[in-house]
């Protein structure tokens, strides 16, 4: 057994010293120290050794293993140093060359506008709530007081998956889901992507974004709605901004209104941007219809509320004076890097 171990050690030393690279050295390690290596075979043969000789043979095997492992590690260190030296000579760096400019991305105009809107309403005590983009017909229409024969349910305007499931046309379903939870009062905004079957042009897209808001509490009036939107407009477009409410109709609010703000380019004097009127339309709003409250399990005799909705792209187009909505989706770096 001693002679066998001496032969193994001698052969291992010879192969280690003749290794010309790390790959070859690893092959030697596996051949002698691996699961099917020479020393492992010796250990498996320990059952044939006399019991009184096993401690001595075991010690010799361990000494041989330690000797081979030590020599492998020393050789490995030398080979790594040699390879590193060669690589340093080959990979010459010219420190006088100008550095490559690191192009860092930045926020999209929609993201900038959304963060600004969220900052304003969170500062007023609102929470930001999200909901599913694939929605039930009930939440998207029926729970918002839009019956089955309403024009808004026409397939020309809505992407239907089947007769009960569709791609949401507004983020109002998030408001309904929040009301159904019954945790009152509610002060929330619901930003998100919506879908409508529109032709793509400078002001329309089949996929765009909305931010809708909802407040439900005791003794909420239209005056609260006007004050909230006036404060929002001043924060978003400037302290001198004024708001104007025009009567309108929405199935889920009563009374309803469209909201205009004074042109932030000319201060209401009239210019090309506001088409000479001095006013720019930005959103729709109204008091939550009592029937909508009732369908969501809220007593309209005890609670009231208001809701509003604004197109996120419209805010971005107005705020940054972008003429064509399609520019927001073309991923043209020449356009995006301006923001």
Secondary structure, DSSP 8 states (H G I E B T S, - for coil): -HHHHHHHHHHHHHHHHT--SHHHHHHHHHHHHSTTSHHHHHHHGGGGS-HHHHHHHHHHHHHHHHHHHHHHHHHHHHHHHHHHHHHHHHS---TTS-----------HHHHHHHHHHHHHHHTT-EE----SEEEHHHHTGGGT--TT-GGG-TTTS-BSSSSEEE-SSSHHHHHHHHHTT-SSEEEEEEEEEE-----SSS--SEEEEEEEEEEETT--HHHHHHHHHHHHHHHH-TT--EEEEEEEETTEEEEEEEEEE-TTTTTS--TTTTTSSEEEEEEEEEE-HHHHHHTT--TTT-EEEEEEEEHHHHHHHHTT-S-GGGGGS--HHHHTT-
